[in-house]
C-alpha cells in the first residue's frame, strides 16, 4: 500500500497515538478480567519469584490496541491482511498456552502455520543474490527464531515489551528512510501498543503479556524487519535486521549454547538468560531492563549506519567489531555464577 505524502505524517501520528491510547485503556480492564477468572502466573519459588500471582492477558491488550489502531487509519493490502491474519494465529496460540499448557511441538506447528500465511501473502526475504528456495527457507528460520526469541526474553518486568517498542521505533526510521510508508505506520502502531502496555508492565509489573503478547510482537517485528530494503548501498546491509533485533536474538543463542554445554534440553526453563545474569551481577531489575533498551537503540543506530555505508569494506569492519563485542560479552556473561 502506498500512503499519500500529504497524509503520511498524520496517519503515522494517529496510528501511534490511537494504539497508545487503546493499550492504556484496555490493559487495566483485561487485568481485572484475568483476576476475576483466575488467569494468573503463580510464583514457583524458582524461576517465578514474584510475591503474588500476576494476571496474564496483557498480550491481548497489545494485540487489540494494534488491530484497532490500524483499523481506523489504514487501507488493508494483501500483505497487511496476511500480517494481521498471521498475528491473529499466534495470538490464539499464545492465549491457549496462557490458559492451559501447550507442548513445545504444538506451539512450533502453530507458529509454522502463521509463518506460512506470511509467506503466502508475499512477506518473506527478498534479496536478488539469493535463489528463491533459499530465501524462503531463511524466511521461515528467521520468523520462527525472532518469534521465540521474544518469548524467551519475557522473563523480567518490562523487558520484552520495552525492547519491542524500541526495536519498532528503529524499524519505523528504517521504513521512513526507505520510503515505505505502510511498514512505517505498522511499526509505529506496534510501538504505541507496547508502550501503552509498558505503563502497567514496568517494575513492579501489575500484568504480564504472557505467550499471547510475546509471540505476537516477535512475529510482527520479524515480519516488519524483513519488509524493508537494506542493501541499496552494500550487500552486508542484509544483516541489519539481526542487529536491530540483536538483544533477543543474542539472548536466545546464548541460552541455547549454555544449555547445550550442560547437556540440558534447549526448551527447558533455566536461569541462564542474559537479563538474569546481569541482575545477578550487580544491576537492579530496572537497571537491567533499561540497559536492554539502550543496547537495542544503539544496535538499531549501528544497523542504520551500516546499511548507509557506501563502501562494503567499512560495513564489514563495523560488523566484525559488533561480532567481536558480542563474543566478548558472551564470555563475560558466562563467567557469572548462577548456582546461588
C-alpha positions as CSV (number, residue, x, y, z in Angstrom):
1,X,0.0,0.0,0.0
2,X,1.3,3.5,-0.9
3,X,0.4,6.3,1.6
4,X,-0.2,9.7,0.1
5,X,2.6,12.1,1.0
6,X,0.2,14.8,2.2
7,X,-1.4,12.5,4.7
8,X,1.6,10.3,5.7
9,X,2.6,12.0,8.9
10,X,-1.0,12.4,10.0
11,X,-1.6,8.7,9.6
12,X,1.7,7.9,11.3
13,X,0.8,10.1,14.3
14,X,-2.8,8.8,14.5
15,X,-1.7,5.2,14.4
16,X,0.8,5.7,17.2
17,X,-1.5,7.8,19.4
18,X,-4.5,5.5,18.9
19,X,-2.5,2.4,19.7
20,X,-1.0,4.0,22.8
21,X,-4.5,5.2,23.9
22,X,-6.2,1.9,23.3
23,X,-3.4,0.0,25.1
24,X,-3.6,2.3,28.1
25,X,-7.4,1.8,28.3
26,X,-7.5,-1.9,27.6
27,X,-4.7,-3.2,29.8
28,X,-6.2,-2.4,33.2
29,X,-9.6,-3.8,32.1
30,X,-8.1,-7.0,30.9
31,X,-6.1,-7.2,34.1
32,X,-9.4,-7.1,36.0
33,X,-10.8,-9.8,33.8
34,X,-7.8,-12.0,34.3
35,X,-8.0,-11.7,38.0
36,X,-11.7,-12.4,38.0
37,X,-11.3,-15.6,36.1
38,X,-8.0,-16.7,37.7
39,X,-5.8,-16.3,34.6
40,X,-2.6,-15.6,36.6
41,X,1.0,-16.5,36.7
42,X,1.7,-18.1,40.1
43,X,5.1,-17.9,41.7
44,X,7.0,-21.2,42.0
45,X,10.0,-20.1,44.1
46,X,12.4,-21.0,41.3
47,X,12.2,-19.1,38.1
48,X,9.0,-17.3,39.0
49,X,9.9,-15.3,42.1
50,X,7.2,-12.7,42.3
51,X,5.4,-12.5,45.6
52,X,1.9,-13.0,44.5
53,X,0.0,-14.2,41.3
54,X,0.2,-11.7,38.4
55,X,-2.6,-11.7,35.9
56,X,-2.0,-12.5,32.2
57,X,-3.9,-11.2,29.2
58,X,-1.7,-8.2,28.7
59,X,-0.7,-9.6,25.3
60,X,-4.4,-9.4,24.3
61,X,-4.4,-5.7,25.1
62,X,-1.3,-5.2,22.9
63,X,-2.9,-7.1,20.0
64,X,-6.3,-5.4,20.3
65,X,-4.7,-1.9,20.5
66,X,-2.6,-2.6,17.5
67,X,-5.5,-4.0,15.5
68,X,-8.0,-1.2,16.4
69,X,-5.4,1.5,15.6
70,X,-4.8,0.1,12.1
71,X,-8.5,-0.5,11.5
72,X,-9.1,3.2,12.0
73,X,-6.2,4.6,10.0
74,X,-5.2,2.0,7.4
75,X,-6.3,0.6,4.0
76,X,-5.6,-3.1,4.0
77,X,-3.5,-4.6,1.2
78,X,-2.8,-8.3,0.7
79,X,0.4,-8.1,2.7
80,X,-1.2,-6.2,5.6
81,X,-4.1,-8.7,5.8
82,X,-1.6,-11.5,5.7
83,X,0.3,-9.9,8.6
84,X,-2.8,-9.4,10.7
85,X,-4.0,-13.0,10.0
86,X,-0.7,-14.5,10.9
87,X,-0.6,-12.3,14.0
88,X,-4.1,-13.5,15.0
89,X,-3.0,-17.1,14.7
90,X,-0.1,-16.7,17.1
91,X,-2.4,-14.7,19.5
92,X,-4.8,-17.5,19.6
93,X,-1.9,-20.0,20.1
94,X,-0.5,-17.9,22.9
95,X,-3.8,-17.4,24.5
96,X,-4.4,-21.2,24.6
97,X,-1.0,-21.6,26.2
98,X,-1.7,-18.9,28.8
99,X,-5.0,-20.5,29.7
100,X,-3.5,-24.0,29.8
101,X,-0.3,-25.6,28.7
102,X,0.7,-26.4,25.1
103,X,3.6,-28.6,24.4
104,X,6.6,-27.1,22.5
105,X,5.9,-29.0,19.3
106,X,2.3,-27.9,19.3
107,X,3.4,-24.3,19.6
108,X,6.0,-24.7,16.9
109,X,3.4,-26.2,14.5
110,X,1.1,-23.3,15.2
111,X,3.9,-20.8,14.6
112,X,4.8,-22.5,11.4
113,X,1.2,-22.1,10.1
114,X,1.4,-18.4,10.9
115,X,4.7,-18.1,9.0
116,X,3.2,-19.9,6.0
117,X,0.4,-17.3,6.0
118,X,3.0,-14.5,5.9
119,X,4.9,-16.1,3.0
120,X,1.7,-16.7,1.1
121,X,0.9,-13.1,1.4
122,X,4.2,-12.1,0.0
123,X,6.1,-11.3,3.1
124,X,9.5,-13.0,3.0
125,X,13.2,-12.2,2.5
126,X,13.7,-10.7,-1.0
127,X,17.4,-10.5,-1.9
128,X,18.3,-10.6,-5.6
129,X,21.5,-12.5,-4.8
130,X,19.6,-15.4,-3.1
131,X,17.7,-18.1,-5.0
132,X,14.0,-18.2,-4.1
133,X,14.2,-21.6,-2.4
134,X,16.9,-20.3,-0.1
135,X,15.2,-17.0,0.6
136,X,12.0,-18.9,1.6
137,X,13.9,-21.2,3.9
138,X,15.8,-18.4,5.6
139,X,12.5,-16.5,6.0
140,X,11.0,-19.5,7.9
141,X,14.0,-19.8,10.2
142,X,14.1,-16.0,10.7
143,X,10.5,-15.7,11.6
144,X,10.4,-18.7,13.9
145,X,13.7,-17.6,15.6
146,X,12.5,-14.0,16.3
147,X,9.1,-15.1,17.5
148,X,10.6,-17.5,20.0
149,X,13.4,-15.0,20.9
150,X,10.9,-12.5,22.2
151,X,9.0,-15.3,24.0
152,X,12.3,-16.3,25.7
153,X,13.2,-12.8,27.0
154,X,9.8,-12.3,28.6
155,X,11.3,-13.1,32.0
156,X,11.5,-9.7,33.7
157,X,9.1,-6.8,34.2
158,X,9.1,-4.6,31.2
159,X,11.9,-6.4,29.3
160,X,10.1,-7.8,26.3
161,X,7.6,-5.0,25.8
162,X,10.1,-2.2,26.1
163,X,12.7,-3.9,23.9
164,X,10.0,-4.4,21.3
165,X,8.9,-0.8,21.5
166,X,12.4,0.5,20.9
167,X,13.0,-2.0,18.1
168,X,9.7,-1.0,16.5
169,X,10.7,2.7,16.6
170,X,14.0,1.8,14.9
171,X,12.1,-0.1,12.2
172,X,9.9,3.0,11.8
173,X,13.0,5.1,11.0
174,X,14.3,2.4,8.6
175,X,11.0,2.3,6.8
176,X,10.8,6.1,6.5
177,X,14.4,6.3,5.1
178,X,13.3,3.7,2.5
179,X,10.0,5.5,1.7
180,X,8.0,2.5,2.9
181,X,5.0,4.3,4.5
182,X,2.9,1.3,5.2
183,X,5.7,-0.5,7.1
184,X,6.4,2.7,9.0
185,X,2.8,3.1,10.1
186,X,2.6,-0.5,11.3
187,X,5.8,-0.2,13.2
188,X,4.5,2.9,15.0
189,X,1.2,1.2,15.8
190,X,3.2,-1.7,17.3
191,X,5.4,0.7,19.3
192,X,2.4,2.6,20.7
193,X,0.7,-0.7,21.7
194,X,3.8,-1.9,23.5
195,X,4.4,1.5,25.3
196,X,0.8,1.7,26.5
197,X,1.1,-1.8,27.9
198,X,4.5,-1.0,29.4
199,X,2.8,1.6,31.6
200,X,1.4,-1.4,33.6
201,X,4.2,-3.9,33.0
202,X,7.3,-1.9,34.1
203,X,8.6,-2.9,37.5
204,X,6.6,-3.6,39.6
205,X,4.5,-5.3,37.0
206,X,0.8,-5.4,37.5
207,X,0.1,-7.6,34.5
208,X,2.1,-9.9,32.2
209,X,1.8,-10.2,28.4
210,X,2.1,-14.0,28.5
211,X,2.8,-16.0,25.4
212,X,-0.1,-14.2,23.8
213,X,1.9,-11.0,23.7
214,X,5.5,-12.2,23.3
215,X,4.7,-14.5,20.3
216,X,2.7,-11.7,18.7
217,X,5.3,-8.9,19.0
218,X,8.0,-11.4,18.0
219,X,6.2,-12.4,14.8
220,X,5.3,-8.8,13.9
221,X,8.8,-7.5,14.4
222,X,10.3,-10.4,12.5
223,X,8.0,-9.6,9.6
224,X,8.5,-5.9,9.7
225,X,12.3,-6.3,9.8
226,X,12.1,-8.2,6.5
227,X,9.8,-5.7,4.8
228,X,12.4,-3.1,4.2
229,X,15.3,-2.7,1.7
230,X,18.8,-2.7,3.4
231,X,21.1,-3.5,0.5
232,X,20.9,-0.3,-1.6
233,X,24.4,0.8,-0.6
234,X,26.1,-2.5,0.3
235,X,25.1,-6.2,0.5
236,X,26.1,-6.6,4.1
237,X,23.0,-4.4,4.9
238,X,21.1,-7.7,4.6
239,X,22.2,-8.4,8.1
240,X,20.8,-5.2,9.6
241,X,17.5,-6.9,10.8
242,X,19.6,-9.2,13.0
243,X,21.3,-6.2,14.6
244,X,18.1,-4.3,15.2
245,X,16.6,-7.4,17.0
246,X,20.0,-8.3,18.4
247,X,19.1,-8.2,22.1
248,X,16.5,-11.1,22.0
249,X,18.5,-13.0,19.3
250,X,21.7,-12.8,21.3
251,X,19.8,-14.0,24.5
252,X,18.3,-16.9,22.6
253,X,21.6,-18.1,21.1
254,X,23.4,-17.6,24.4
255,X,20.8,-19.6,26.3
256,X,20.9,-22.4,23.7
257,X,24.7,-22.5,23.9
258,X,24.8,-22.7,27.7
259,X,22.1,-25.4,27.8
260,X,23.9,-27.4,25.1
261,X,27.2,-27.2,27.0
262,X,25.3,-28.5,30.1
263,X,23.5,-31.2,28.2
264,X,20.1,-29.7,29.0
265,X,17.1,-29.6,26.7
266,X,17.0,-26.3,24.8
267,X,13.4,-25.7,25.7
268,X,13.9,-26.3,29.4
269,X,13.4,-23.2,31.6
270,X,16.5,-22.2,33.5
271,X,18.2,-19.1,34.9
272,X,20.7,-18.8,32.0
273,X,19.3,-15.7,30.4
274,X,21.4,-12.6,29.9
275,X,19.0,-10.4,31.9
276,X,19.1,-12.7,34.9
277,X,22.8,-12.8,34.7
278,X,23.1,-9.0,34.6
279,X,20.8,-8.8,37.6
280,X,22.8,-11.4,39.5
281,X,26.0,-9.5,38.7
282,X,25.2,-6.1,40.1
283,X,22.3,-4.4,38.2
284,X,18.8,-4.0,39.6
285,X,15.8,-5.2,37.6
286,X,15.1,-1.7,36.3
287,X,18.7,-1.2,35.5
288,X,18.9,-4.4,33.6
289,X,15.7,-3.6,31.6
290,X,16.8,-0.1,30.8
291,X,20.2,-1.4,29.7
292,X,18.5,-3.7,27.3
293,X,16.5,-0.7,25.9
294,X,19.7,1.3,25.4
295,X,21.6,-1.6,23.8
296,X,18.6,-2.1,21.4
297,X,18.7,1.6,20.4
298,X,22.4,1.6,19.9
299,X,22.3,-1.6,17.8
300,X,19.5,0.0,15.8
301,X,21.6,3.1,15.1
302,X,24.5,0.9,14.2
303,X,22.3,-1.1,11.8
304,X,21.0,2.1,10.1
305,X,24.6,3.4,9.8
306,X,25.9,0.1,8.4
307,X,23.1,0.0,5.8
308,X,24.0,3.5,4.6
309,X,27.8,3.0,4.2
310,X,28.7,3.1,0.5
311,X,31.8,1.0,1.0
312,X,31.3,-2.6,1.9
313,X,34.7,-2.8,3.4
314,X,33.7,-0.3,6.1
315,X,30.5,-2.1,6.6
316,X,32.5,-5.3,7.1
317,X,34.7,-3.7,9.7
318,X,31.7,-2.4,11.6
319,X,30.1,-5.8,11.5
320,X,33.3,-7.5,12.7
321,X,33.6,-5.1,15.6
322,X,30.0,-5.8,16.7
323,X,30.5,-9.5,16.3
324,X,33.7,-9.4,18.5
325,X,31.8,-7.3,21.1
326,X,29.0,-9.9,21.2
327,X,31.5,-12.7,21.7
328,X,33.3,-10.8,24.5
329,X,30.0,-10.1,26.2
330,X,29.0,-13.7,26.0
331,X,32.3,-14.8,27.5
332,X,31.9,-12.3,30.4
333,X,28.3,-13.3,31.0
334,X,29.2,-17.0,31.0
335,X,31.5,-16.4,34.0
336,X,28.7,-15.1,36.2
337,X,27.9,-17.8,38.7
338,X,24.2,-18.6,38.6
339,X,24.3,-21.5,41.0
340,X,23.4,-19.5,44.2
